[in-house]
């Protein structure tokens, strides 16, 4: 049976994640409130952040930055890349 959540990003009921994708309290909030579709949107956005800012996922400062952006992406005003606009 599929687990459904009221997705905070999509603003609708959608299929939930199969398992927690991030540790800690933020991971629990994501598991409880983010759909699979929204998580995939985050993965694409995270990849863009890593590439645009030339971050290394093993750098603790980069991981903290990504976690802060993840919080903004799902539960805040959204995560943005400076001086970047999506193609029309």
C-alpha positions as CSV (number, residue, x, y, z in Angstrom):
1,X,0.0,0.0,0.0
2,X,1.3,3.4,-1.0
3,X,1.9,5.9,1.8
4,X,0.3,9.3,1.1
5,X,1.4,12.7,2.5
6,X,0.1,16.2,2.3
7,X,3.2,17.6,0.4
8,X,4.3,21.0,1.7
9,X,6.0,21.8,-1.6
10,X,3.3,20.6,-4.1
11,X,0.4,21.7,-1.8
12,X,-1.5,18.5,-2.4
13,X,-1.8,15.0,-1.3
14,X,0.8,12.8,-3.1
15,X,2.8,9.6,-2.8
16,X,5.2,9.8,0.2
17,X,8.8,8.6,0.4
18,X,9.4,4.9,1.0
19,X,12.0,5.6,3.7
20,X,13.6,8.6,5.4
21,X,16.1,10.2,3.0
22,X,17.9,12.4,5.5
23,X,19.0,11.9,9.1
24,X,17.8,13.8,12.2
25,X,14.8,16.0,12.9
26,X,14.9,17.6,9.4
27,X,14.8,14.1,7.9
28,X,11.8,13.2,9.9
29,X,10.0,16.4,8.8
30,X,10.8,15.6,5.2
31,X,9.6,12.0,5.5
32,X,6.4,13.2,7.1
33,X,5.7,16.1,4.8
34,X,7.4,15.7,1.4
35,X,6.3,13.6,-1.6
36,X,8.5,11.5,-3.9
37,X,7.9,14.0,-6.7
38,X,9.0,17.0,-4.5
39,X,12.0,15.0,-3.3
40,X,13.1,14.5,-6.9
41,X,12.7,18.3,-7.5
42,X,15.0,18.8,-4.5
43,X,17.6,16.3,-5.9
44,X,17.7,18.3,-9.2
45,X,18.0,21.6,-7.3
46,X,20.7,20.2,-5.0
47,X,22.7,19.1,-8.0
48,X,22.4,22.6,-9.4
49,X,23.6,24.1,-6.1
50,X,26.6,21.7,-5.9
51,X,27.6,22.5,-9.5
52,X,27.0,26.3,-9.5
53,X,28.7,26.9,-6.2
54,X,31.4,24.2,-6.9
55,X,30.7,22.5,-3.6
56,X,32.1,19.2,-2.4
57,X,29.6,17.0,-0.5
58,X,32.4,15.8,1.8
59,X,33.1,19.4,3.0
60,X,31.3,20.0,6.3
61,X,30.7,23.7,5.4
62,X,29.1,22.6,2.1
63,X,26.9,20.0,3.9
64,X,25.7,22.6,6.3
65,X,24.9,25.0,3.4
66,X,23.0,22.2,1.5
67,X,21.1,21.4,4.7
68,X,20.1,25.1,5.2
69,X,19.0,25.3,1.5
70,X,17.0,22.1,1.9
71,X,15.2,23.6,4.9
72,X,14.4,26.7,2.8
73,X,13.4,24.7,-0.2
74,X,10.8,22.6,1.6
75,X,9.8,24.7,4.6
76,X,10.9,28.3,3.9
77,X,10.8,30.8,1.1
78,X,12.6,28.6,-1.3
79,X,16.2,28.0,-2.2
80,X,17.7,30.1,-5.0
81,X,21.0,30.2,-6.9
82,X,22.4,33.8,-7.1
83,X,22.4,35.2,-10.7
84,X,20.7,32.2,-12.2
85,X,17.4,32.1,-14.0
86,X,15.8,29.0,-15.4
87,X,15.6,28.8,-19.2
88,X,12.3,30.0,-20.8
